[in-house]
Amino acid sequence: MSVPNDELEHILDHLNDKNKIVAKSFLSWLLEKQLDEEDDYLTASDLKAIEKGQLEFQSGQTKSLGDLKRELEI
């Protein structure tokens, strides 16, 4: 969900000083979390492994998780 900047500024302007400290701490945490998530991009070797797995599945060399679950009655 996206919040327009002016709405966010309006909300922040109406916080009392104690809640502004909490909001700042929370927003800082969100920014740090966002930076951590940016490290989760797939690498070139990840993409090659996925492509290899797809080709193996299409050629019948491997099975899907659903097929394995059915075979093992899980």
C-alpha positions in Angstrom: 0.0 0.0 0.0 1.3 3.4 -0.9 0.7 6.5 1.2 0.9 10.0 -0.5 3.7 12.1 0.9 1.3 14.9 1.9 -0.8 12.5 3.9 2.3 11.1 5.6 3.5 14.6 6.5 0.0 15.4 7.8 0.1 12.4 10.1 3.6 13.1 11.3 2.8 16.8 12.0 -0.1 15.8 14.3 2.0 13.4 16.5 3.0 14.5 19.9 6.7 14.6 20.8 6.7 11.2 22.5 5.0 9.6 19.5 7.4 11.3 17.0 10.3 9.5 18.7 8.5 6.2 18.3 7.6 7.0 14.7 11.2 7.9 13.9 12.5 4.7 15.5 9.9 2.6 13.6 10.7 4.4 10.3 14.4 3.9 10.8 13.8 0.2 11.4 11.7 0.0 8.2 14.5 1.6 6.2 17.1 -0.8 7.6 14.8 -3.8 6.8 14.3 -2.5 3.3 18.0 -2.4 2.8 18.4 -5.9 4.1 15.7 -7.1 1.7 17.6 -5.6 -1.2 20.4 -8.1 -0.6 18.0 -10.9 -1.4 18.2 -10.5 -5.2 18.9 -13.6 -7.2 22.5 -13.9 -8.5 23.5 -15.1 -11.9 24.3 -18.5 -10.5 20.8 -18.7 -8.9 19.2 -17.9 -12.2 21.3 -20.6 -14.0 20.3 -23.1 -11.3 16.6 -22.3 -11.7 16.9 -22.5 -15.5 18.7 -25.9 -15.2 16.0 -27.2 -12.8 13.2 -26.1 -15.2 14.9 -27.9 -18.1 15.4 -31.0 -16.0 11.7 -30.9 -15.0 10.5 -30.4 -18.6 12.7 -33.4 -19.7 11.3 -35.6 -17.0 14.6 -35.9 -15.1 13.0 -34.4 -11.9 9.6 -34.4 -10.3 7.5 -31.6 -8.9 7.0 -31.2 -5.1 3.3 -32.1 -5.7 4.2 -35.3 -7.5 6.6 -36.3 -4.7 3.9 -35.6 -2.0 1.4 -37.7 -3.9 3.9 -40.6 -4.2 4.8 -40.4 -0.6 1.2 -39.8 0.5 2.1 -36.7 2.4 
